[in-house]
Each structure stands twice: as C-alpha cells, then as structure tokens.
Amino acid sequence: MQTVRDVYENTPVNSSRTHRCSGTAPDVLLRFQNEVAELEILAQEGRIRIDDRHPENSSGHRYVDSVRFTRLK
C-alpha cells in the first residue's frame, strides 16, 4: 500500500498528480480523509499546491474521494 509520503516522493517537482480513494464504502472513504489531511499538511508546508478536492456523492457525507495536487518541492 502506497502512503501519502510515497505518492509525494514519486511525483516529480512541478508535476501534477491525482491521489484517489481506493473504494466507495463509507469506512474506506472515512479513512481516506486522513490521507487528505496529510496532503493538506504538505500544502501548508509549501511542498505541494492542492489544485482540486473532489467530493464523492455516494455516501451522502460529501467526503473527499480524490485530490489533485502539484508538487512544488
């Protein structure tokens, strides 16, 4: 399983990437919110820019199910 840090490190500087949730079950979507929080920390540190957060529409909770980002450093 790839961690958020792996996704970040495997993305070349100045490149964009979409990090997606691995499923649509409510518990999987809920766990993915931790990964979204990790990406937000990387953005606060200036390592990435979050270009888009996509809210899912299957659970009714509008969890984020994918994040498009650009690696800055």
C-alpha positions as CSV (number, residue, x, y, z in Angstrom):
1,M,0.0,0.0,0.0
2,Q,1.3,3.4,-1.0
3,T,1.5,6.1,1.7
4,V,0.8,9.8,1.0
5,R,4.6,10.3,1.5
6,D,5.3,7.7,-1.2
7,V,2.8,9.4,-3.6
8,Y,4.5,12.8,-2.8
9,E,8.1,11.4,-3.3
10,N,7.1,9.6,-6.6
11,T,5.7,12.8,-8.1
12,P,8.3,14.8,-9.9
13,V,8.7,18.5,-8.9
14,N,6.4,20.8,-11.0
15,S,4.2,17.8,-11.9
16,S,0.6,17.2,-11.1
17,R,-1.0,14.1,-9.8
18,T,-4.4,12.9,-8.6
19,H,-4.5,10.8,-5.5
20,R,-7.7,8.8,-5.3
21,C,-9.5,6.8,-2.7
22,S,-9.3,3.0,-3.2
23,G,-13.0,2.4,-2.8
24,T,-16.5,3.8,-2.2
25,A,-17.5,2.1,1.0
26,P,-18.2,4.6,3.8
27,D,-15.4,3.3,6.0
28,V,-12.9,3.4,3.2
29,L,-13.9,7.0,2.4
30,L,-13.7,7.9,6.0
31,R,-10.1,6.5,6.3
32,F,-9.1,8.4,3.1
33,Q,-9.9,11.6,4.9
34,N,-6.7,11.0,6.9
35,E,-4.8,11.0,3.7
36,V,-6.5,14.2,2.6
37,A,-5.3,15.7,5.9
38,E,-1.8,14.6,5.2
39,L,-1.9,16.2,1.8
40,E,-3.2,19.4,3.4
41,I,-0.2,19.4,5.8
42,L,2.2,19.0,2.8
43,A,0.4,22.0,1.3
44,Q,0.8,24.1,4.5
45,E,4.5,23.2,4.4
46,G,4.7,24.5,0.9
47,R,5.7,21.2,-0.6
48,I,2.5,20.9,-2.8
49,R,-0.3,23.0,-4.1
50,I,-3.7,21.4,-3.9
51,D,-5.4,22.1,-7.2
52,D,-8.7,20.3,-6.6
53,R,-10.6,18.3,-4.0
54,H,-13.4,16.2,-5.4
55,P,-16.3,15.4,-3.1
56,E,-17.9,12.0,-3.5
57,N,-21.7,11.7,-3.8
58,S,-22.4,8.1,-2.9
59,S,-22.4,8.2,0.9
60,G,-24.3,11.5,1.4
61,H,-21.4,12.8,3.6
62,R,-19.5,14.5,0.7
63,Y,-16.2,13.1,1.8
64,V,-13.3,14.0,-0.5
65,D,-12.6,11.0,-2.7
66,S,-9.7,12.4,-4.8
67,V,-7.2,15.2,-4.5
68,R,-5.3,16.7,-7.5
69,F,-2.1,18.4,-6.5
70,T,1.1,19.8,-7.9
71,R,4.4,19.1,-6.3
72,L,6.4,22.3,-5.6
73,K,9.5,21.0,-3.8
